């Protein structure tokens, strides 16, 4: 038998065996490729593999033919030349010419194109990885053999086939024009063989594909630490530490090594895969499912951008959930900035193995630690490692987004401006839960008990106290924020920085704008799940209950409002009917059904009232502007449309800051008209050319909608009153003013002046003060809050209509005697000491 006949026989035998035991999982779509290479296509196709492997080539051929693509083994005809098959292997096994070898087929194709300028060949790179279809991986020992960066040996490939027959990953990538690559080679590398440049580009592309799936090819942790210790920036920081602290260079270097040991991840593919299997079991036990949206956006960006995931922070589960979702969809998990409090025995090492690196809550002016951490972060970015950190810093206790903690963001942007191989894109990510693992601790904190220190033991303790029915989890990837676009807008794209440079104003503005865009885009990706929307309605209904028929009608109205006035295209609305939403909430024991006077009523379960306010706050931003409009109409009964718009616009900067709303002030009028159209369509209001009035028929929908904005309006009045009374007489302290506001709201609630409950935290106060500063109504120094002369009339103009019914009660609640003021300030001093 000739060599050719033997190869064909061996290939056919291999194909028959593989067809029985192997079924590749093809990621991405090949529809464009199929359309491009229809029967009428004139440009021949040549598949490209990075490494020689008969089994891989046979499987690629099988999948190609299933999609009506040309066979790998059909002759490649170009002009008058014909190659035996249509596959190009970059790294052929040729021991006689190692280091000097270019594939013979590539040389032949280049020669043909050189002689025939009108011809071209489309190169289609194909990635094949074994053990990288995680959704099907169910064996602990298999994780040890799955693909990493190294090329598998024949024995390893045989193990791959036996272990991963149904658990492998294949992707056809976009075709590359050989003609274009040849032209680039002749222009950019005229002194080298074109094959050298083309090989380099094709291998670089394969590395990009692999990097998106497996992550960068990381050295072991010890080498990473040693290399950082001898970097110029860290050596300079060590010398400075030695001089400033009057210690030996050896001691200073020992400190730097200790910091790096504390910080650095210890990434391991085996740990990652073991973690995946453990989490699969955890999710199965805890949740009914994980619903993921808009991940395709991330997949498209992963090859060309440095990905930085910036999710909201609802639960400790967020850490695990995002990594699981990303790995399960065929991309590399990010390295996660984790609080040092999670560096627990055993668990901390597992987190490190899965890519966590640890960061202190505060650097406290420690220059050596700051330099070491910045250099470590820079090393991750330089190696194109995907990153993740929570833009809010800590977990939200109210369910609302918190203002951004910009430290990590600032260091990321500074590192990029020091020099980075890829442009950076931030991926805002929304998490939606129907129950929280930390529910018990959140209940305690929202009820006024001190905040518990974050720890894994705290999670496990809380989980044991909650009935383990957690419903669905929702992950929605938001609109990306491209750093280069923001840098250009701030005229900062050409700035070059060093590790300890003070950030110029344009870069500070870039950090601020990026943070704001990330938060706005997280809210754009909101998921309206059954628990959040039923909570929103019932918690704002009289006595937290409605008849079943009224609740169904109100749910229908709210859903219609959302559908007709979508907050954003990425918003996801539950597909359950209103009746099914009620039954689902009953199943999760969040609401109860009872019967009274021959009617069926639905009410919030007493034990869940505080926690359900958390879930309703998750989606409150979608309704807050409509709620404010409804509350103004409800108060005035009849009002000129122009006055309504003016009042809403005057308060909009405050709710925009609190809820990170996407509309600018000039967009508000258009939104109000759209809201009024819906109100009229729902028969909540009546209007003529110039006036709007509440409908003569009682409307539960308008009433419950109007109630949604009362908590914010109450907060604004309380803060206005406290600031008016004490800004000029007391040393300014955010913590003290926060305590004063909480005390006032508690008194108003106890006296039944506030009937819809309240929330208030440091973020509420910071947002309010930030808005005052933007409007020119206040300036904040280290110890004083300086008010503009027109502060009081300006704020009364905005809020007098709402406050007038209870102005005396608000004034009384916000005035404290000397003893109470002393206690507020003393409590802060005790904490500091």
Legacy VTK file of the C-alpha trace (Angstrom):
# vtk DataFile Version 3.0
C-alpha trace
ASCII
DATASET POLYDATA
POINTS 833 float
0.000 0.000 0.000
1.352 3.458 -0.902
1.971 6.068 1.795
-1.000 8.076 0.494
-3.287 5.032 0.593
-2.085 4.118 4.083
-2.747 7.660 5.366
-6.243 7.600 3.881
-7.013 4.214 5.424
-5.659 5.284 8.829
-7.647 8.542 8.670
-10.895 6.741 7.812
-10.343 4.246 10.631
-9.656 7.087 13.073
-12.788 8.894 11.912
-14.974 5.823 12.456
-13.632 5.391 15.991
-13.948 9.079 16.887
-17.476 9.310 15.483
-18.543 6.741 18.059
-16.782 8.214 21.113
-16.355 11.935 20.509
-18.919 14.717 20.106
-17.338 18.201 20.063
-19.188 21.210 21.463
-18.972 23.974 18.840
-18.987 27.468 20.331
-20.032 30.551 18.447
-21.868 30.554 15.135
-20.639 29.436 11.739
-23.520 30.952 9.776
-21.361 33.732 8.275
-18.721 31.189 7.277
-21.314 28.916 5.714
-22.807 31.789 3.745
-19.410 33.016 2.594
-18.257 29.597 1.396
-21.308 28.574 -0.515
-20.843 26.617 -3.716
-20.375 29.837 -5.703
-17.378 31.056 -3.692
-14.267 31.618 -5.834
-11.787 32.000 -2.973
-10.537 28.636 -1.675
-10.549 27.925 2.048
-7.678 26.470 4.047
-8.193 25.469 7.693
-5.338 26.357 10.061
-4.323 24.304 13.107
-1.626 25.486 15.503
-0.305 21.989 16.249
-0.324 18.714 14.330
-2.997 16.260 15.485
-4.753 13.677 13.301
-7.633 13.278 15.765
-8.225 17.049 15.866
-8.091 17.315 12.071
-10.573 14.440 11.658
-13.017 16.030 14.121
-12.729 19.437 12.459
-13.422 17.798 9.107
-16.521 16.091 10.493
-17.916 19.342 11.965
-17.071 21.308 8.795
-18.956 18.899 6.555
-21.934 18.900 8.929
-22.140 22.658 8.242
-21.763 22.341 4.455
-18.257 23.775 4.648
-15.426 22.419 2.481
-13.790 19.242 3.729
-10.426 19.472 5.442
-9.208 16.687 3.137
-10.449 17.961 -0.184
-7.661 19.152 -2.528
-6.839 22.864 -2.242
-6.928 24.316 -5.748
-5.463 27.765 -6.325
-4.813 28.818 -9.880
-3.072 25.979 -11.650
-1.613 24.595 -8.395
-3.253 21.886 -6.309
-2.364 20.883 -2.721
-3.225 17.438 -1.400
-5.590 18.733 1.313
-7.025 21.977 2.739
-5.339 22.112 6.132
-2.302 24.123 7.206
-0.476 23.071 10.377
1.737 25.818 11.782
3.887 23.733 14.095
4.590 20.597 12.107
6.596 17.740 13.600
9.893 17.905 11.713
12.863 17.068 13.890
15.384 17.674 11.086
14.575 21.338 10.695
13.618 22.533 14.169
13.899 26.295 14.598
14.224 26.912 10.845
11.101 25.259 9.537
8.161 26.991 7.900
5.320 24.745 6.699
5.934 23.648 3.099
2.305 24.301 2.223
2.561 27.914 3.435
5.683 28.443 1.301
3.875 27.006 -1.751
0.825 29.229 -1.219
2.976 32.341 -0.820
4.831 31.526 -4.056
1.542 31.101 -5.953
0.147 34.401 -4.641
3.417 36.167 -5.505
3.090 35.051 -9.124
-0.685 35.577 -9.367
-1.744 38.944 -7.817
-5.415 38.259 -8.591
-5.575 35.115 -6.407
-6.216 34.770 -2.678
-6.727 32.072 -0.049
-8.895 32.443 3.068
-7.251 30.983 6.157
-9.751 29.806 8.793
-8.065 29.208 12.181
-9.732 26.462 14.249
-9.264 26.011 18.002
-9.723 22.571 19.547
-9.441 22.123 23.323
-10.201 19.020 25.331
-11.930 19.214 28.703
-13.057 22.797 28.129
-16.801 22.253 27.784
-17.486 22.796 31.488
-21.238 22.454 31.347
-20.725 18.716 30.767
-17.810 18.086 33.107
-18.847 15.823 35.961
-15.731 14.012 37.163
-13.170 15.306 39.627
-10.200 13.414 38.168
-10.978 14.576 34.626
-10.169 18.117 35.683
-6.551 17.098 36.121
-6.134 16.148 32.454
-8.045 18.985 30.768
-6.215 21.262 28.316
-3.986 24.074 29.466
-1.385 25.986 27.420
1.022 23.152 26.732
0.753 21.079 23.543
-0.492 17.579 24.472
1.768 14.599 23.942
0.393 11.575 22.027
-0.310 9.850 25.352
-2.073 12.946 26.700
-4.111 13.197 23.488
-5.157 9.556 23.889
-6.198 10.346 27.486
-8.119 13.379 26.205
-10.107 11.228 23.773
-10.900 8.571 26.368
-11.832 11.046 29.110
-13.412 13.892 27.152
-15.349 12.190 24.377
-18.355 14.415 25.108
-16.519 17.235 26.816
-14.462 19.280 24.409
-14.518 22.668 22.783
-14.176 23.569 19.106
-14.441 26.980 17.457
-14.139 28.106 13.837
-12.721 31.636 13.839
-13.158 34.432 11.337
-11.258 33.873 8.080
-8.015 35.769 7.430
-6.965 36.773 3.935
-3.576 35.294 3.037
-3.221 38.021 0.389
-3.667 40.702 3.051
-1.165 39.006 5.375
1.340 38.716 2.515
0.998 42.424 1.693
1.482 43.339 5.358
4.561 41.101 5.539
6.158 42.782 2.511
5.433 46.257 3.909
6.183 45.747 7.605
8.935 43.105 7.516
10.690 43.502 4.139
13.937 42.008 5.479
12.322 38.736 6.546
10.672 35.925 4.679
6.913 36.600 4.350
6.369 33.168 5.929
8.062 34.425 9.102
5.644 37.327 9.500
2.576 35.235 8.574
3.535 32.485 11.022
4.045 35.066 13.734
0.627 36.649 13.088
-1.206 33.333 12.934
0.429 32.082 16.141
-0.394 35.405 17.830
-4.024 34.984 16.795
-4.128 31.451 18.177
-2.676 32.714 21.432
-5.408 35.352 21.561
-8.059 32.689 21.063
-6.517 30.501 23.750
-6.074 33.429 26.115
-9.769 34.264 25.884
-10.592 30.688 26.912
-7.755 29.604 29.218
-6.478 32.962 30.406
-2.883 34.114 29.998
0.002 31.691 30.288
0.907 32.497 33.910
4.158 31.658 35.604
4.040 30.018 38.985
3.420 32.269 41.965
6.956 32.150 43.311
8.406 33.371 40.015
5.796 36.122 39.770
6.760 37.385 43.224
10.502 37.140 42.523
10.169 38.994 39.221
8.164 41.777 40.834
10.735 42.155 43.616
13.466 42.888 41.066
11.333 45.285 39.011
12.627 48.877 39.011
9.538 50.333 40.686
9.492 47.853 43.549
13.278 48.123 44.073
12.888 51.916 44.278
10.038 51.521 46.793
12.171 49.131 48.885
15.053 51.629 48.980
12.668 54.418 49.996
11.142 52.235 52.721
14.610 51.471 54.039
15.497 55.176 54.249
12.130 56.437 55.539
11.757 53.747 58.200
15.454 53.585 59.066
15.616 49.829 58.504
17.983 47.620 56.539
17.441 46.906 52.851
17.026 43.254 53.812
14.155 44.104 56.181
12.548 46.418 53.626
12.742 43.716 50.960
11.334 41.206 53.442
8.332 43.522 53.964
7.798 43.847 50.228
7.948 40.058 49.828
5.477 39.637 52.685
3.061 42.102 51.039
3.325 40.316 47.691
2.795 36.948 49.366
-0.314 38.379 51.001
-1.598 39.842 47.712
-0.693 37.492 44.858
-3.004 34.833 43.478
-1.811 31.253 43.054
-3.777 30.425 39.946
-4.246 26.743 39.138
-6.280 25.177 36.331
-6.904 22.140 38.511
-8.288 24.286 41.340
-10.466 26.092 38.841
-11.956 22.909 37.486
-12.422 21.370 40.917
-14.140 24.611 41.941
-16.399 24.415 38.918
-17.589 20.948 39.858
-18.187 21.970 43.474
-20.150 25.059 42.416
-22.280 23.028 40.024
-23.414 20.958 42.987
-23.926 24.076 45.129
-26.106 25.841 42.548
-28.160 22.682 42.044
-28.887 22.531 45.769
-29.534 26.253 46.309
-31.156 27.606 43.160
-33.768 26.637 40.605
-31.511 27.947 37.877
-29.130 30.678 36.716
-30.498 32.903 33.954
-27.781 34.673 31.928
-28.267 37.463 29.383
-26.055 39.351 26.907
-22.940 37.222 27.356
-22.295 37.295 23.608
-21.109 40.885 24.031
-18.295 39.687 26.293
-17.324 36.848 23.958
-16.967 39.260 21.021
-14.699 41.593 23.012
-12.525 39.000 24.786
-9.980 38.495 21.995
-9.187 42.149 21.330
-9.645 43.824 24.720
-8.397 43.590 28.255
-11.651 42.648 30.019
-12.399 44.175 33.436
-15.659 42.921 34.928
-17.232 45.528 37.231
-20.383 44.002 38.739
-22.692 45.307 41.429
-22.262 43.651 44.825
-25.331 42.074 46.396
-23.958 38.953 48.082
-20.786 37.008 48.809
-22.110 34.546 46.229
-21.350 37.192 43.565
-17.657 36.205 43.633
-18.436 32.617 42.793
-21.407 33.222 40.533
-19.674 35.429 37.976
-16.639 33.138 37.673
-18.932 30.145 37.256
-20.990 31.835 34.512
-17.880 32.968 32.596
-16.125 29.595 32.810
-19.327 27.768 31.918
-19.533 29.761 28.684
-16.044 29.029 27.485
-14.023 32.078 28.583
-11.308 32.384 31.178
-12.377 33.421 34.666
-11.060 36.785 35.847
-8.592 37.436 38.629
-10.770 38.867 41.406
-9.871 41.617 43.857
-11.022 40.102 47.167
-11.086 41.763 50.571
-8.317 40.658 52.879
-10.995 39.505 55.350
-11.714 36.578 52.998
-8.114 35.336 53.201
-9.169 32.636 55.647
-7.303 29.388 56.373
-7.854 26.769 53.644
-10.615 28.788 51.976
-8.246 31.648 51.207
-5.884 29.272 49.420
-8.751 27.865 47.364
-9.737 31.402 46.391
-6.130 32.120 45.370
-6.079 28.973 43.243
-9.201 30.204 41.436
-7.586 33.563 40.690
-8.358 35.740 43.715
-5.794 38.308 44.797
-6.243 40.032 48.130
-6.421 43.735 48.862
-6.517 45.627 52.124
-9.530 47.833 52.769
-7.246 50.795 53.283
-3.620 51.382 52.314
-3.288 53.883 55.210
-0.509 55.834 53.542
1.710 52.730 53.375
3.862 53.686 50.367
5.622 50.334 50.066
2.349 48.392 50.104
0.851 50.841 47.595
3.800 50.467 45.212
3.834 46.685 45.515
0.101 46.398 44.899
0.159 48.775 41.923
3.044 46.850 40.368
1.252 43.542 40.865
-1.909 44.941 39.256
0.174 46.323 36.398
1.761 42.902 35.841
-1.711 41.348 35.498
-2.774 43.961 32.970
0.449 43.630 30.997
-0.240 39.892 30.655
-3.806 40.612 29.498
-5.318 38.850 32.493
-9.086 39.430 32.775
-9.877 41.226 36.030
-12.897 41.630 38.277
-13.669 44.024 41.090
-16.838 45.381 42.633
-17.265 49.007 41.663
-19.214 49.723 44.875
-16.448 48.351 47.080
-18.741 46.600 49.570
-22.135 44.954 49.523
-25.225 47.137 49.385
-27.431 46.738 52.479
-30.407 48.633 51.020
-30.581 47.034 47.580
-29.732 50.330 45.889
-26.451 50.787 44.068
-23.768 52.409 46.210
-21.530 55.243 44.986
-18.362 53.971 43.347
-15.236 53.263 45.360
-12.722 54.433 42.787
-9.421 53.119 44.155
-9.147 49.985 41.987
-10.568 51.825 38.987
-8.056 54.631 39.401
-5.131 52.195 39.665
-6.366 50.307 36.593
-6.503 53.479 34.503
-3.134 54.651 35.810
-1.620 51.270 34.907
-3.080 51.507 31.411
-1.488 54.934 30.972
1.874 53.459 32.023
1.659 51.202 28.971
-0.561 48.225 28.258
-0.720 45.797 25.356
-4.482 45.884 24.922
-7.217 48.519 25.168
-9.385 48.128 28.257
-13.136 47.559 28.290
-15.182 47.531 31.504
-18.119 45.116 31.638
-20.833 46.355 34.044
-22.745 43.338 35.346
-26.092 43.133 37.128
-26.924 40.421 39.680
-30.540 39.790 40.627
-31.545 37.468 43.460
-34.929 36.330 44.754
-33.518 35.388 48.143
-30.173 36.185 49.729
-27.832 33.800 51.475
-26.956 36.618 53.902
-30.646 37.332 54.541
-30.450 36.961 58.330
-27.468 39.292 58.769
-29.034 41.833 56.390
-32.256 41.721 58.413
-30.285 42.452 61.574
-28.379 45.346 59.983
-31.471 46.876 58.362
-33.185 46.655 61.749
-30.478 48.821 63.278
-27.987 46.291 64.665
-24.240 46.887 64.036
-22.816 45.676 60.742
-21.219 42.250 61.013
-17.661 41.769 59.811
-17.666 40.050 56.428
-16.529 36.449 56.604
-17.236 33.130 54.999
-18.345 31.776 58.358
-20.935 34.554 58.464
-22.319 33.366 55.130
-22.525 29.743 56.253
-24.121 30.700 59.583
-26.727 32.815 57.807
-27.443 30.145 55.224
-28.268 27.612 57.929
-30.961 29.947 59.326
-32.732 30.468 56.014
-34.963 27.885 54.416
-32.995 26.701 51.437
-35.401 27.742 48.698
-33.625 30.555 46.876
-35.434 30.649 43.543
-33.668 31.853 40.417
-30.495 33.928 40.053
-30.133 36.431 37.216
-26.923 37.672 35.606
-27.167 40.351 32.923
-24.070 41.773 31.227
-24.478 45.499 30.614
-23.351 47.889 27.919
-19.513 47.938 27.850
-17.563 51.064 28.814
-14.522 51.534 26.563
-11.696 53.283 28.407
-10.126 54.750 25.268
-13.406 56.492 24.408
-13.542 58.145 27.825
-9.850 59.120 27.663
-10.484 60.836 24.325
-13.491 62.702 25.687
-11.320 63.992 28.535
-8.298 64.747 26.275
-6.249 62.245 28.262
-5.484 59.548 25.684
-1.882 60.688 25.118
-0.911 61.102 28.766
1.888 58.838 30.021
2.163 58.164 33.740
4.597 56.524 36.123
3.682 54.393 39.091
3.604 57.141 41.732
2.633 60.128 39.575
-0.196 62.287 40.837
-3.125 61.926 38.483
-3.692 65.046 36.356
-7.176 66.602 36.324
-8.072 65.039 32.967
-7.292 61.542 34.298
-9.249 62.203 37.520
-12.187 63.244 35.337
-11.710 60.045 33.325
-11.927 57.974 36.517
-15.089 59.835 37.620
-16.794 59.530 34.223
-15.898 55.859 33.879
-17.235 55.090 37.367
-20.483 56.937 36.648
-20.921 55.162 33.304
-20.336 51.756 34.906
-22.981 52.397 37.575
-25.474 53.744 35.047
-24.898 50.731 32.796
-25.388 48.290 35.677
-28.800 49.854 36.254
-29.557 49.694 32.524
-29.044 45.916 32.707
-31.699 45.526 35.410
-33.709 42.294 35.576
-37.345 42.708 36.645
-37.778 39.357 38.379
-41.052 38.156 39.946
-39.994 38.834 43.546
-38.710 42.361 42.927
-41.843 43.592 41.150
-44.373 42.030 43.531
-42.358 43.415 46.474
-42.349 46.883 44.917
-46.148 46.898 44.696
-47.140 45.230 47.966
-44.698 47.128 50.181
-46.232 50.381 48.989
-49.853 49.249 49.279
-51.960 49.985 52.397
-50.975 47.526 55.143
-48.726 45.774 52.605
-51.610 43.853 51.057
-54.001 43.926 48.108
-56.853 41.776 46.917
-55.657 39.192 44.436
-57.620 40.819 41.613
-56.223 44.299 42.425
-52.695 42.891 42.621
-53.028 41.163 39.240
-54.362 44.399 37.701
-51.549 46.470 39.240
-48.893 43.981 38.123
-50.333 44.186 34.593
-50.209 47.995 34.716
-46.637 48.117 36.006
-45.459 45.619 33.422
-47.157 47.611 30.684
-45.483 50.789 31.963
-42.105 49.031 31.754
-42.755 47.614 28.294
-44.000 50.906 26.842
-41.316 53.012 28.528
-38.392 50.617 28.652
-35.635 51.882 30.882
-33.108 50.387 28.478
-32.883 47.826 25.683
-30.832 45.523 27.940
-33.499 45.461 30.644
-35.030 41.990 31.108
-38.652 41.607 32.238
-39.924 38.339 33.721
-41.952 36.341 31.227
-44.334 34.989 33.913
-47.921 36.176 33.837
-49.139 38.328 36.738
-51.081 35.381 38.215
-47.988 33.155 37.934
-45.849 35.819 39.637
-48.149 35.667 42.669
-48.004 31.871 42.839
-44.211 31.942 42.438
-43.836 34.408 45.343
-46.081 32.185 47.484
-43.906 29.176 46.615
-40.799 31.055 47.826
-42.728 32.034 51.013
-42.238 35.745 50.346
-45.972 36.496 50.330
-49.027 34.855 51.863
-52.594 34.358 50.693
-55.472 34.807 53.137
-59.230 35.162 52.817
-61.321 37.968 54.225
-64.961 38.944 53.530
-65.205 36.386 50.749
-62.194 37.901 48.973
-58.724 36.509 48.389
-55.958 38.810 49.628
-52.209 38.698 49.066
-49.922 40.172 51.714
-46.235 40.350 52.474
-45.100 37.693 54.937
-44.291 39.453 58.218
-40.826 37.907 58.443
-39.946 39.112 54.940
-40.957 42.804 54.978
-37.509 44.248 55.500
-35.772 41.886 53.099
-38.380 42.428 50.387
-37.653 46.153 50.516
-34.122 45.173 49.472
-35.389 43.412 46.338
-37.850 46.179 45.476
-34.991 48.686 45.725
-33.064 46.660 43.118
-35.546 47.831 40.467
-36.746 51.102 41.995
-34.722 53.226 39.564
-36.917 52.010 36.691
-39.970 53.596 38.325
-38.619 56.527 40.334
-39.195 59.277 37.755
-42.704 58.006 36.985
-43.319 57.778 40.748
-42.217 61.384 41.291
-44.575 62.538 38.519
-47.403 60.493 40.076
-46.695 61.927 43.560
-46.795 65.514 42.281
-50.102 64.867 40.489
-51.521 63.093 43.541
-50.656 66.035 45.801
-51.950 68.808 43.543
-54.928 66.886 42.146
-54.836 69.351 39.245
-51.667 71.055 38.021
-50.381 72.816 34.943
-48.209 70.495 32.875
-45.476 73.145 32.688
-45.418 73.440 36.512
-45.345 69.648 36.854
-42.340 69.442 34.538
-40.590 72.294 36.363
-41.068 70.645 39.773
-39.864 67.256 38.509
-36.824 68.827 36.813
-35.915 70.723 40.001
-35.770 67.442 41.955
-34.282 65.327 39.175
-30.590 66.043 39.987
-31.146 64.545 43.447
-32.849 61.358 42.261
-30.390 61.069 39.370
-27.493 61.014 41.838
-29.242 58.633 44.215
-30.347 56.111 41.561
-27.638 56.592 38.900
-30.258 57.377 36.263
-29.176 57.485 32.641
-31.121 60.559 31.497
-29.585 64.018 31.449
-31.650 66.965 32.706
-32.502 68.036 29.152
-34.011 64.577 28.484
-36.412 64.669 31.437
-39.209 66.619 29.770
-39.490 64.052 26.950
-39.623 61.233 29.517
-42.350 63.006 31.512
-44.539 63.365 28.430
-44.102 59.636 27.716
-45.042 58.851 31.340
-48.155 61.044 31.114
-49.178 59.226 27.921
-49.058 55.937 29.809
-50.936 57.344 32.813
-53.686 58.563 30.527
-53.804 55.257 28.659
-54.158 53.445 32.022
-56.939 55.915 33.006
-54.991 57.070 36.037
-55.168 60.722 34.945
-57.117 63.094 32.747
-55.528 65.971 30.877
-56.151 68.743 28.434
-53.758 70.936 26.459
-52.279 72.607 29.556
-53.400 70.750 32.698
-53.267 67.280 34.166
-55.449 65.969 36.973
-55.935 62.750 38.887
-58.690 60.542 37.473
-62.034 60.821 39.227
-62.118 57.035 39.650
-59.859 55.799 42.449
-56.642 54.314 41.093
-54.681 51.774 43.128
-52.011 51.834 40.420
-51.309 55.575 40.688
-51.482 55.446 44.486
-48.925 52.649 44.876
-46.711 54.168 42.178
-46.734 57.575 43.873
-45.708 55.967 47.167
-42.433 54.698 45.655
-40.823 58.157 45.729
-41.871 59.038 49.288
-38.818 57.491 50.944
-36.482 59.616 48.830
-38.555 62.760 49.356
-38.600 62.130 53.114
-34.816 61.739 53.090
-34.383 65.001 51.155
-36.527 66.941 53.643
-34.792 65.415 56.680
-31.328 66.193 55.272
-32.372 69.705 54.273
-33.691 70.377 57.770
-30.634 68.947 59.589
-28.214 70.824 57.356
-30.171 74.073 57.774
-30.106 73.702 61.566
-26.551 72.496 62.138
-24.262 73.256 59.200
-23.294 76.640 60.624
-23.121 75.604 64.299
-21.593 72.116 64.391
-18.343 70.621 63.161
-19.246 68.756 59.999
-18.957 64.977 60.107
-20.683 62.729 57.577
-20.996 59.967 60.171
-22.627 62.291 62.710
-25.039 63.780 60.188
-25.916 60.239 59.050
-26.738 59.241 62.638
-28.845 62.378 63.081
-30.827 61.613 59.915
-31.446 58.015 60.973
-32.616 59.154 64.417
-35.001 61.692 62.859
-36.448 59.153 60.420
-36.887 56.604 63.200
-38.847 59.142 65.262
-41.001 60.122 62.273
-41.742 56.459 61.636
-42.644 55.776 65.264
-44.988 58.799 65.247
-46.641 57.504 62.046
-45.662 60.628 60.114
-43.835 58.257 57.771
-45.989 55.233 57.010
-44.123 53.610 54.125
-40.940 52.755 56.028
-37.536 54.326 55.383
-33.968 53.601 54.406
-30.892 55.706 54.988
-27.179 55.000 54.859
-23.936 56.816 54.185
-24.537 56.556 50.433
-27.831 58.451 50.781
-26.079 61.347 52.494
-23.102 61.348 50.124
-25.366 61.445 47.093
-27.335 64.355 48.520
-24.201 66.334 49.387
-22.692 65.628 45.954
-25.807 67.058 44.296
-25.729 70.173 46.508
-22.126 70.687 45.471
-22.925 70.253 41.751
-25.796 72.753 42.036
-23.560 75.278 43.808
-25.656 75.116 46.985
-22.894 73.854 49.314
-19.149 73.465 49.672
-17.598 70.758 51.816
-14.316 71.246 53.652
-12.672 68.916 56.111
-14.641 70.226 59.119
-17.338 72.493 57.707
-20.316 72.387 55.409
-20.585 75.844 53.845
-24.050 76.635 52.536
-24.857 79.044 49.714
-26.906 82.101 50.840
-29.899 80.864 48.854
-29.734 77.259 50.096
-32.959 77.436 52.139
-35.173 79.198 49.544
-33.810 76.971 46.762
-34.620 73.769 48.635
-37.993 75.070 49.828
-38.878 75.828 46.216
-38.157 72.175 45.371
-39.828 70.509 48.354
-42.364 72.888 49.986
-45.288 71.245 48.155
-44.452 67.858 49.675
-43.421 68.915 53.179
-46.225 71.360 53.987
-48.605 68.782 55.518
-46.025 67.621 58.083
-43.516 70.469 58.213
-43.795 70.886 61.995
-43.239 67.163 62.576
-40.147 67.170 60.338
-38.749 70.265 62.076
-39.327 68.742 65.512
-37.723 65.405 64.581
-34.582 67.069 63.248
-33.886 69.264 66.278
-31.678 67.720 68.941
-30.735 68.932 72.399
-27.151 69.370 73.577
-27.038 65.950 75.222
-28.222 64.204 72.059
-25.686 66.087 69.914
-22.907 65.177 72.339
-23.910 61.497 72.179
-23.767 61.565 68.354
-20.235 62.968 68.352
-19.051 60.768 71.239
-20.207 57.617 69.452
-17.973 58.508 66.504
-14.990 59.135 68.785
-15.457 55.742 70.482
-15.424 53.950 67.136
-12.290 55.772 66.033
-10.450 54.900 69.226
LINES 1 834
833 0 1 2 3 4 5 6 7 8 9 10 11 12 13 14 15 16 17 18 19 20 21 22 23 24 25 26 27 28 29 30 31 32 33 34 35 36 37 38 39 40 41 42 43 44 45 46 47 48 49 50 51 52 53 54 55 56 57 58 59 60 61 62 63 64 65 66 67 68 69 70 71 72 73 74 75 76 77 78 79 80 81 82 83 84 85 86 87 88 89 90 91 92 93 94 95 96 97 98 99 100 101 102 103 104 105 106 107 108 109 110 111 112 113 114 115 116 117 118 119 120 121 122 123 124 125 126 127 128 129 130 131 132 133 134 135 136 137 138 139 140 141 142 143 144 145 146 147 148 149 150 151 152 153 154 155 156 157 158 159 160 161 162 163 164 165 166 167 168 169 170 171 172 173 174 175 176 177 178 179 180 181 182 183 184 185 186 187 188 189 190 191 192 193 194 195 196 197 198 199 200 201 202 203 204 205 206 207 208 209 210 211 212 213 214 215 216 217 218 219 220 221 222 223 224 225 226 227 228 229 230 231 232 233 234 235 236 237 238 239 240 241 242 243 244 245 246 247 248 249 250 251 252 253 254 255 256 257 258 259 260 261 262 263 264 265 266 267 268 269 270 271 272 273 274 275 276 277 278 279 280 281 282 283 284 285 286 287 288 289 290 291 292 293 294 295 296 297 298 299 300 301 302 303 304 305 306 307 308 309 310 311 312 313 314 315 316 317 318 319 320 321 322 323 324 325 326 327 328 329 330 331 332 333 334 335 336 337 338 339 340 341 342 343 344 345 346 347 348 349 350 351 352 353 354 355 356 357 358 359 360 361 362 363 364 365 366 367 368 369 370 371 372 373 374 375 376 377 378 379 380 381 382 383 384 385 386 387 388 389 390 391 392 393 394 395 396 397 398 399 400 401 402 403 404 405 406 407 408 409 410 411 412 413 414 415 416 417 418 419 420 421 422 423 424 425 426 427 428 429 430 431 432 433 434 435 436 437 438 439 440 441 442 443 444 445 446 447 448 449 450 451 452 453 454 455 456 457 458 459 460 461 462 463 464 465 466 467 468 469 470 471 472 473 474 475 476 477 478 479 480 481 482 483 484 485 486 487 488 489 490 491 492 493 494 495 496 497 498 499 500 501 502 503 504 505 506 507 508 509 510 511 512 513 514 515 516 517 518 519 520 521 522 523 524 525 526 527 528 529 530 531 532 533 534 535 536 537 538 539 540 541 542 543 544 545 546 547 548 549 550 551 552 553 554 555 556 557 558 559 560 561 562 563 564 565 566 567 568 569 570 571 572 573 574 575 576 577 578 579 580 581 582 583 584 585 586 587 588 589 590 591 592 593 594 595 596 597 598 599 600 601 602 603 604 605 606 607 608 609 610 611 612 613 614 615 616 617 618 619 620 621 622 623 624 625 626 627 628 629 630 631 632 633 634 635 636 637 638 639 640 641 642 643 644 645 646 647 648 649 650 651 652 653 654 655 656 657 658 659 660 661 662 663 664 665 666 667 668 669 670 671 672 673 674 675 676 677 678 679 680 681 682 683 684 685 686 687 688 689 690 691 692 693 694 695 696 697 698 699 700 701 702 703 704 705 706 707 708 709 710 711 712 713 714 715 716 717 718 719 720 721 722 723 724 725 726 727 728 729 730 731 732 733 734 735 736 737 738 739 740 741 742 743 744 745 746 747 748 749 750 751 752 753 754 755 756 757 758 759 760 761 762 763 764 765 766 767 768 769 770 771 772 773 774 775 776 777 778 779 780 781 782 783 784 785 786 787 788 789 790 791 792 793 794 795 796 797 798 799 800 801 802 803 804 805 806 807 808 809 810 811 812 813 814 815 816 817 818 819 820 821 822 823 824 825 826 827 828 829 830 831 832
